């Protein structure tokens, strides 16, 4: 069969798994929504505890300060917001790549 499809590409038919692809996109959306809510909560906490290096001084206001927090020890309180931003970026990248190919489900 593979040889025939290689010779005549028009014979190639593959399942699109439309329903599973749609569910996958919905799961990404729910995950991204939850991550966005977590980020908002961390930003609000950081604003309340302004000036405390342990809780991220002004991360929600100054991106350069947030980016510098990646130099802190992994898992430390001051680095939690940066770690979440990285997780959001990865999820957004996966969602965008999946969504890009599933536009024509």
C-alpha positions as CSV (number, residue, x, y, z in Angstrom):
1,X,0.0,0.0,0.0
2,X,2.8,2.4,0.9
3,X,4.5,1.9,-2.5
4,X,1.2,2.6,-4.3
5,X,0.6,5.8,-2.2
6,X,4.2,6.8,-3.0
7,X,3.6,6.5,-6.7
8,X,0.1,8.0,-6.6
9,X,0.0,10.6,-3.7
10,X,-3.7,11.3,-4.4
11,X,-4.5,7.8,-2.9
12,X,-3.2,8.9,0.5
13,X,-6.0,9.2,3.0
14,X,-5.3,9.6,6.7
15,X,-7.7,10.1,9.6
16,X,-7.8,13.7,10.9
17,X,-9.0,12.8,14.4
18,X,-11.1,15.9,14.3
19,X,-12.9,15.4,17.6
20,X,-9.6,14.6,19.5
21,X,-7.9,17.6,18.0
22,X,-10.7,19.9,19.1
23,X,-10.6,18.4,22.6
24,X,-6.9,18.9,22.7
25,X,-7.3,22.6,21.8
26,X,-9.9,23.0,24.5
27,X,-7.6,21.4,27.1
28,X,-4.9,23.8,26.2
29,X,-7.4,26.7,26.6
30,X,-8.4,25.5,30.0
31,X,-4.8,25.0,31.0
32,X,-3.8,28.5,29.8
33,X,-6.8,30.1,31.5
34,X,-5.7,28.4,34.8
35,X,-2.1,29.5,34.3
36,X,-3.2,33.1,33.6
37,X,-5.2,33.1,36.8
38,X,-2.2,31.8,38.8
39,X,-0.1,34.6,37.3
40,X,-2.6,37.2,38.2
41,X,-2.7,35.9,41.8
42,X,1.1,36.0,42.0
43,X,1.3,39.5,40.6
44,X,-1.3,40.7,43.1
45,X,0.6,39.1,46.0
46,X,3.8,40.7,44.8
47,X,2.2,44.1,44.7
48,X,0.8,43.6,48.3
49,X,4.2,42.5,49.6
50,X,6.1,45.2,47.6
51,X,9.7,45.7,48.5
52,X,10.3,42.2,49.9
53,X,13.0,40.5,47.8
54,X,11.7,37.1,48.9
55,X,8.3,37.8,47.2
56,X,9.6,39.5,44.1
57,X,9.9,43.2,44.3
58,X,7.8,44.8,41.6
59,X,7.9,41.8,39.2
60,X,4.4,42.6,37.9
61,X,5.5,46.2,37.2
62,X,9.1,45.9,35.9
63,X,9.8,43.1,33.4
64,X,13.5,43.5,33.7
65,X,13.3,42.7,37.4
66,X,11.2,39.7,36.7
67,X,13.7,38.4,34.1
68,X,16.6,38.8,36.5
69,X,14.8,36.6,39.0
70,X,15.7,33.6,36.8
71,X,19.1,33.8,38.4
72,X,17.6,32.9,41.8
73,X,17.6,29.3,43.1
74,X,15.0,27.1,41.3
75,X,11.9,26.8,43.4
76,X,12.7,29.8,45.5
77,X,9.8,32.2,46.4
78,X,11.3,35.1,44.4
79,X,11.5,33.0,41.3
80,X,8.0,31.5,41.3
81,X,6.5,34.2,39.0
82,X,9.3,33.7,36.4
83,X,8.9,29.9,36.5
84,X,5.2,30.4,35.8
85,X,5.9,32.7,32.9
86,X,8.1,30.1,31.4
87,X,5.4,27.4,31.8
88,X,2.9,29.8,30.2
89,X,5.3,30.4,27.3
90,X,5.7,26.6,26.7
91,X,1.9,26.0,26.8
92,X,1.2,28.9,24.5
93,X,3.8,27.7,22.1
94,X,2.3,24.2,22.1
95,X,-1.2,25.6,21.7
96,X,-0.2,27.9,18.9
97,X,1.6,25.1,17.0
98,X,-1.3,22.7,17.5
99,X,-3.9,25.4,16.6
100,X,-1.9,26.4,13.5
101,X,-2.2,22.9,12.0
102,X,-5.8,22.3,13.1
103,X,-7.3,25.4,11.5
104,X,-8.7,23.2,8.8
105,X,-10.1,20.3,10.9
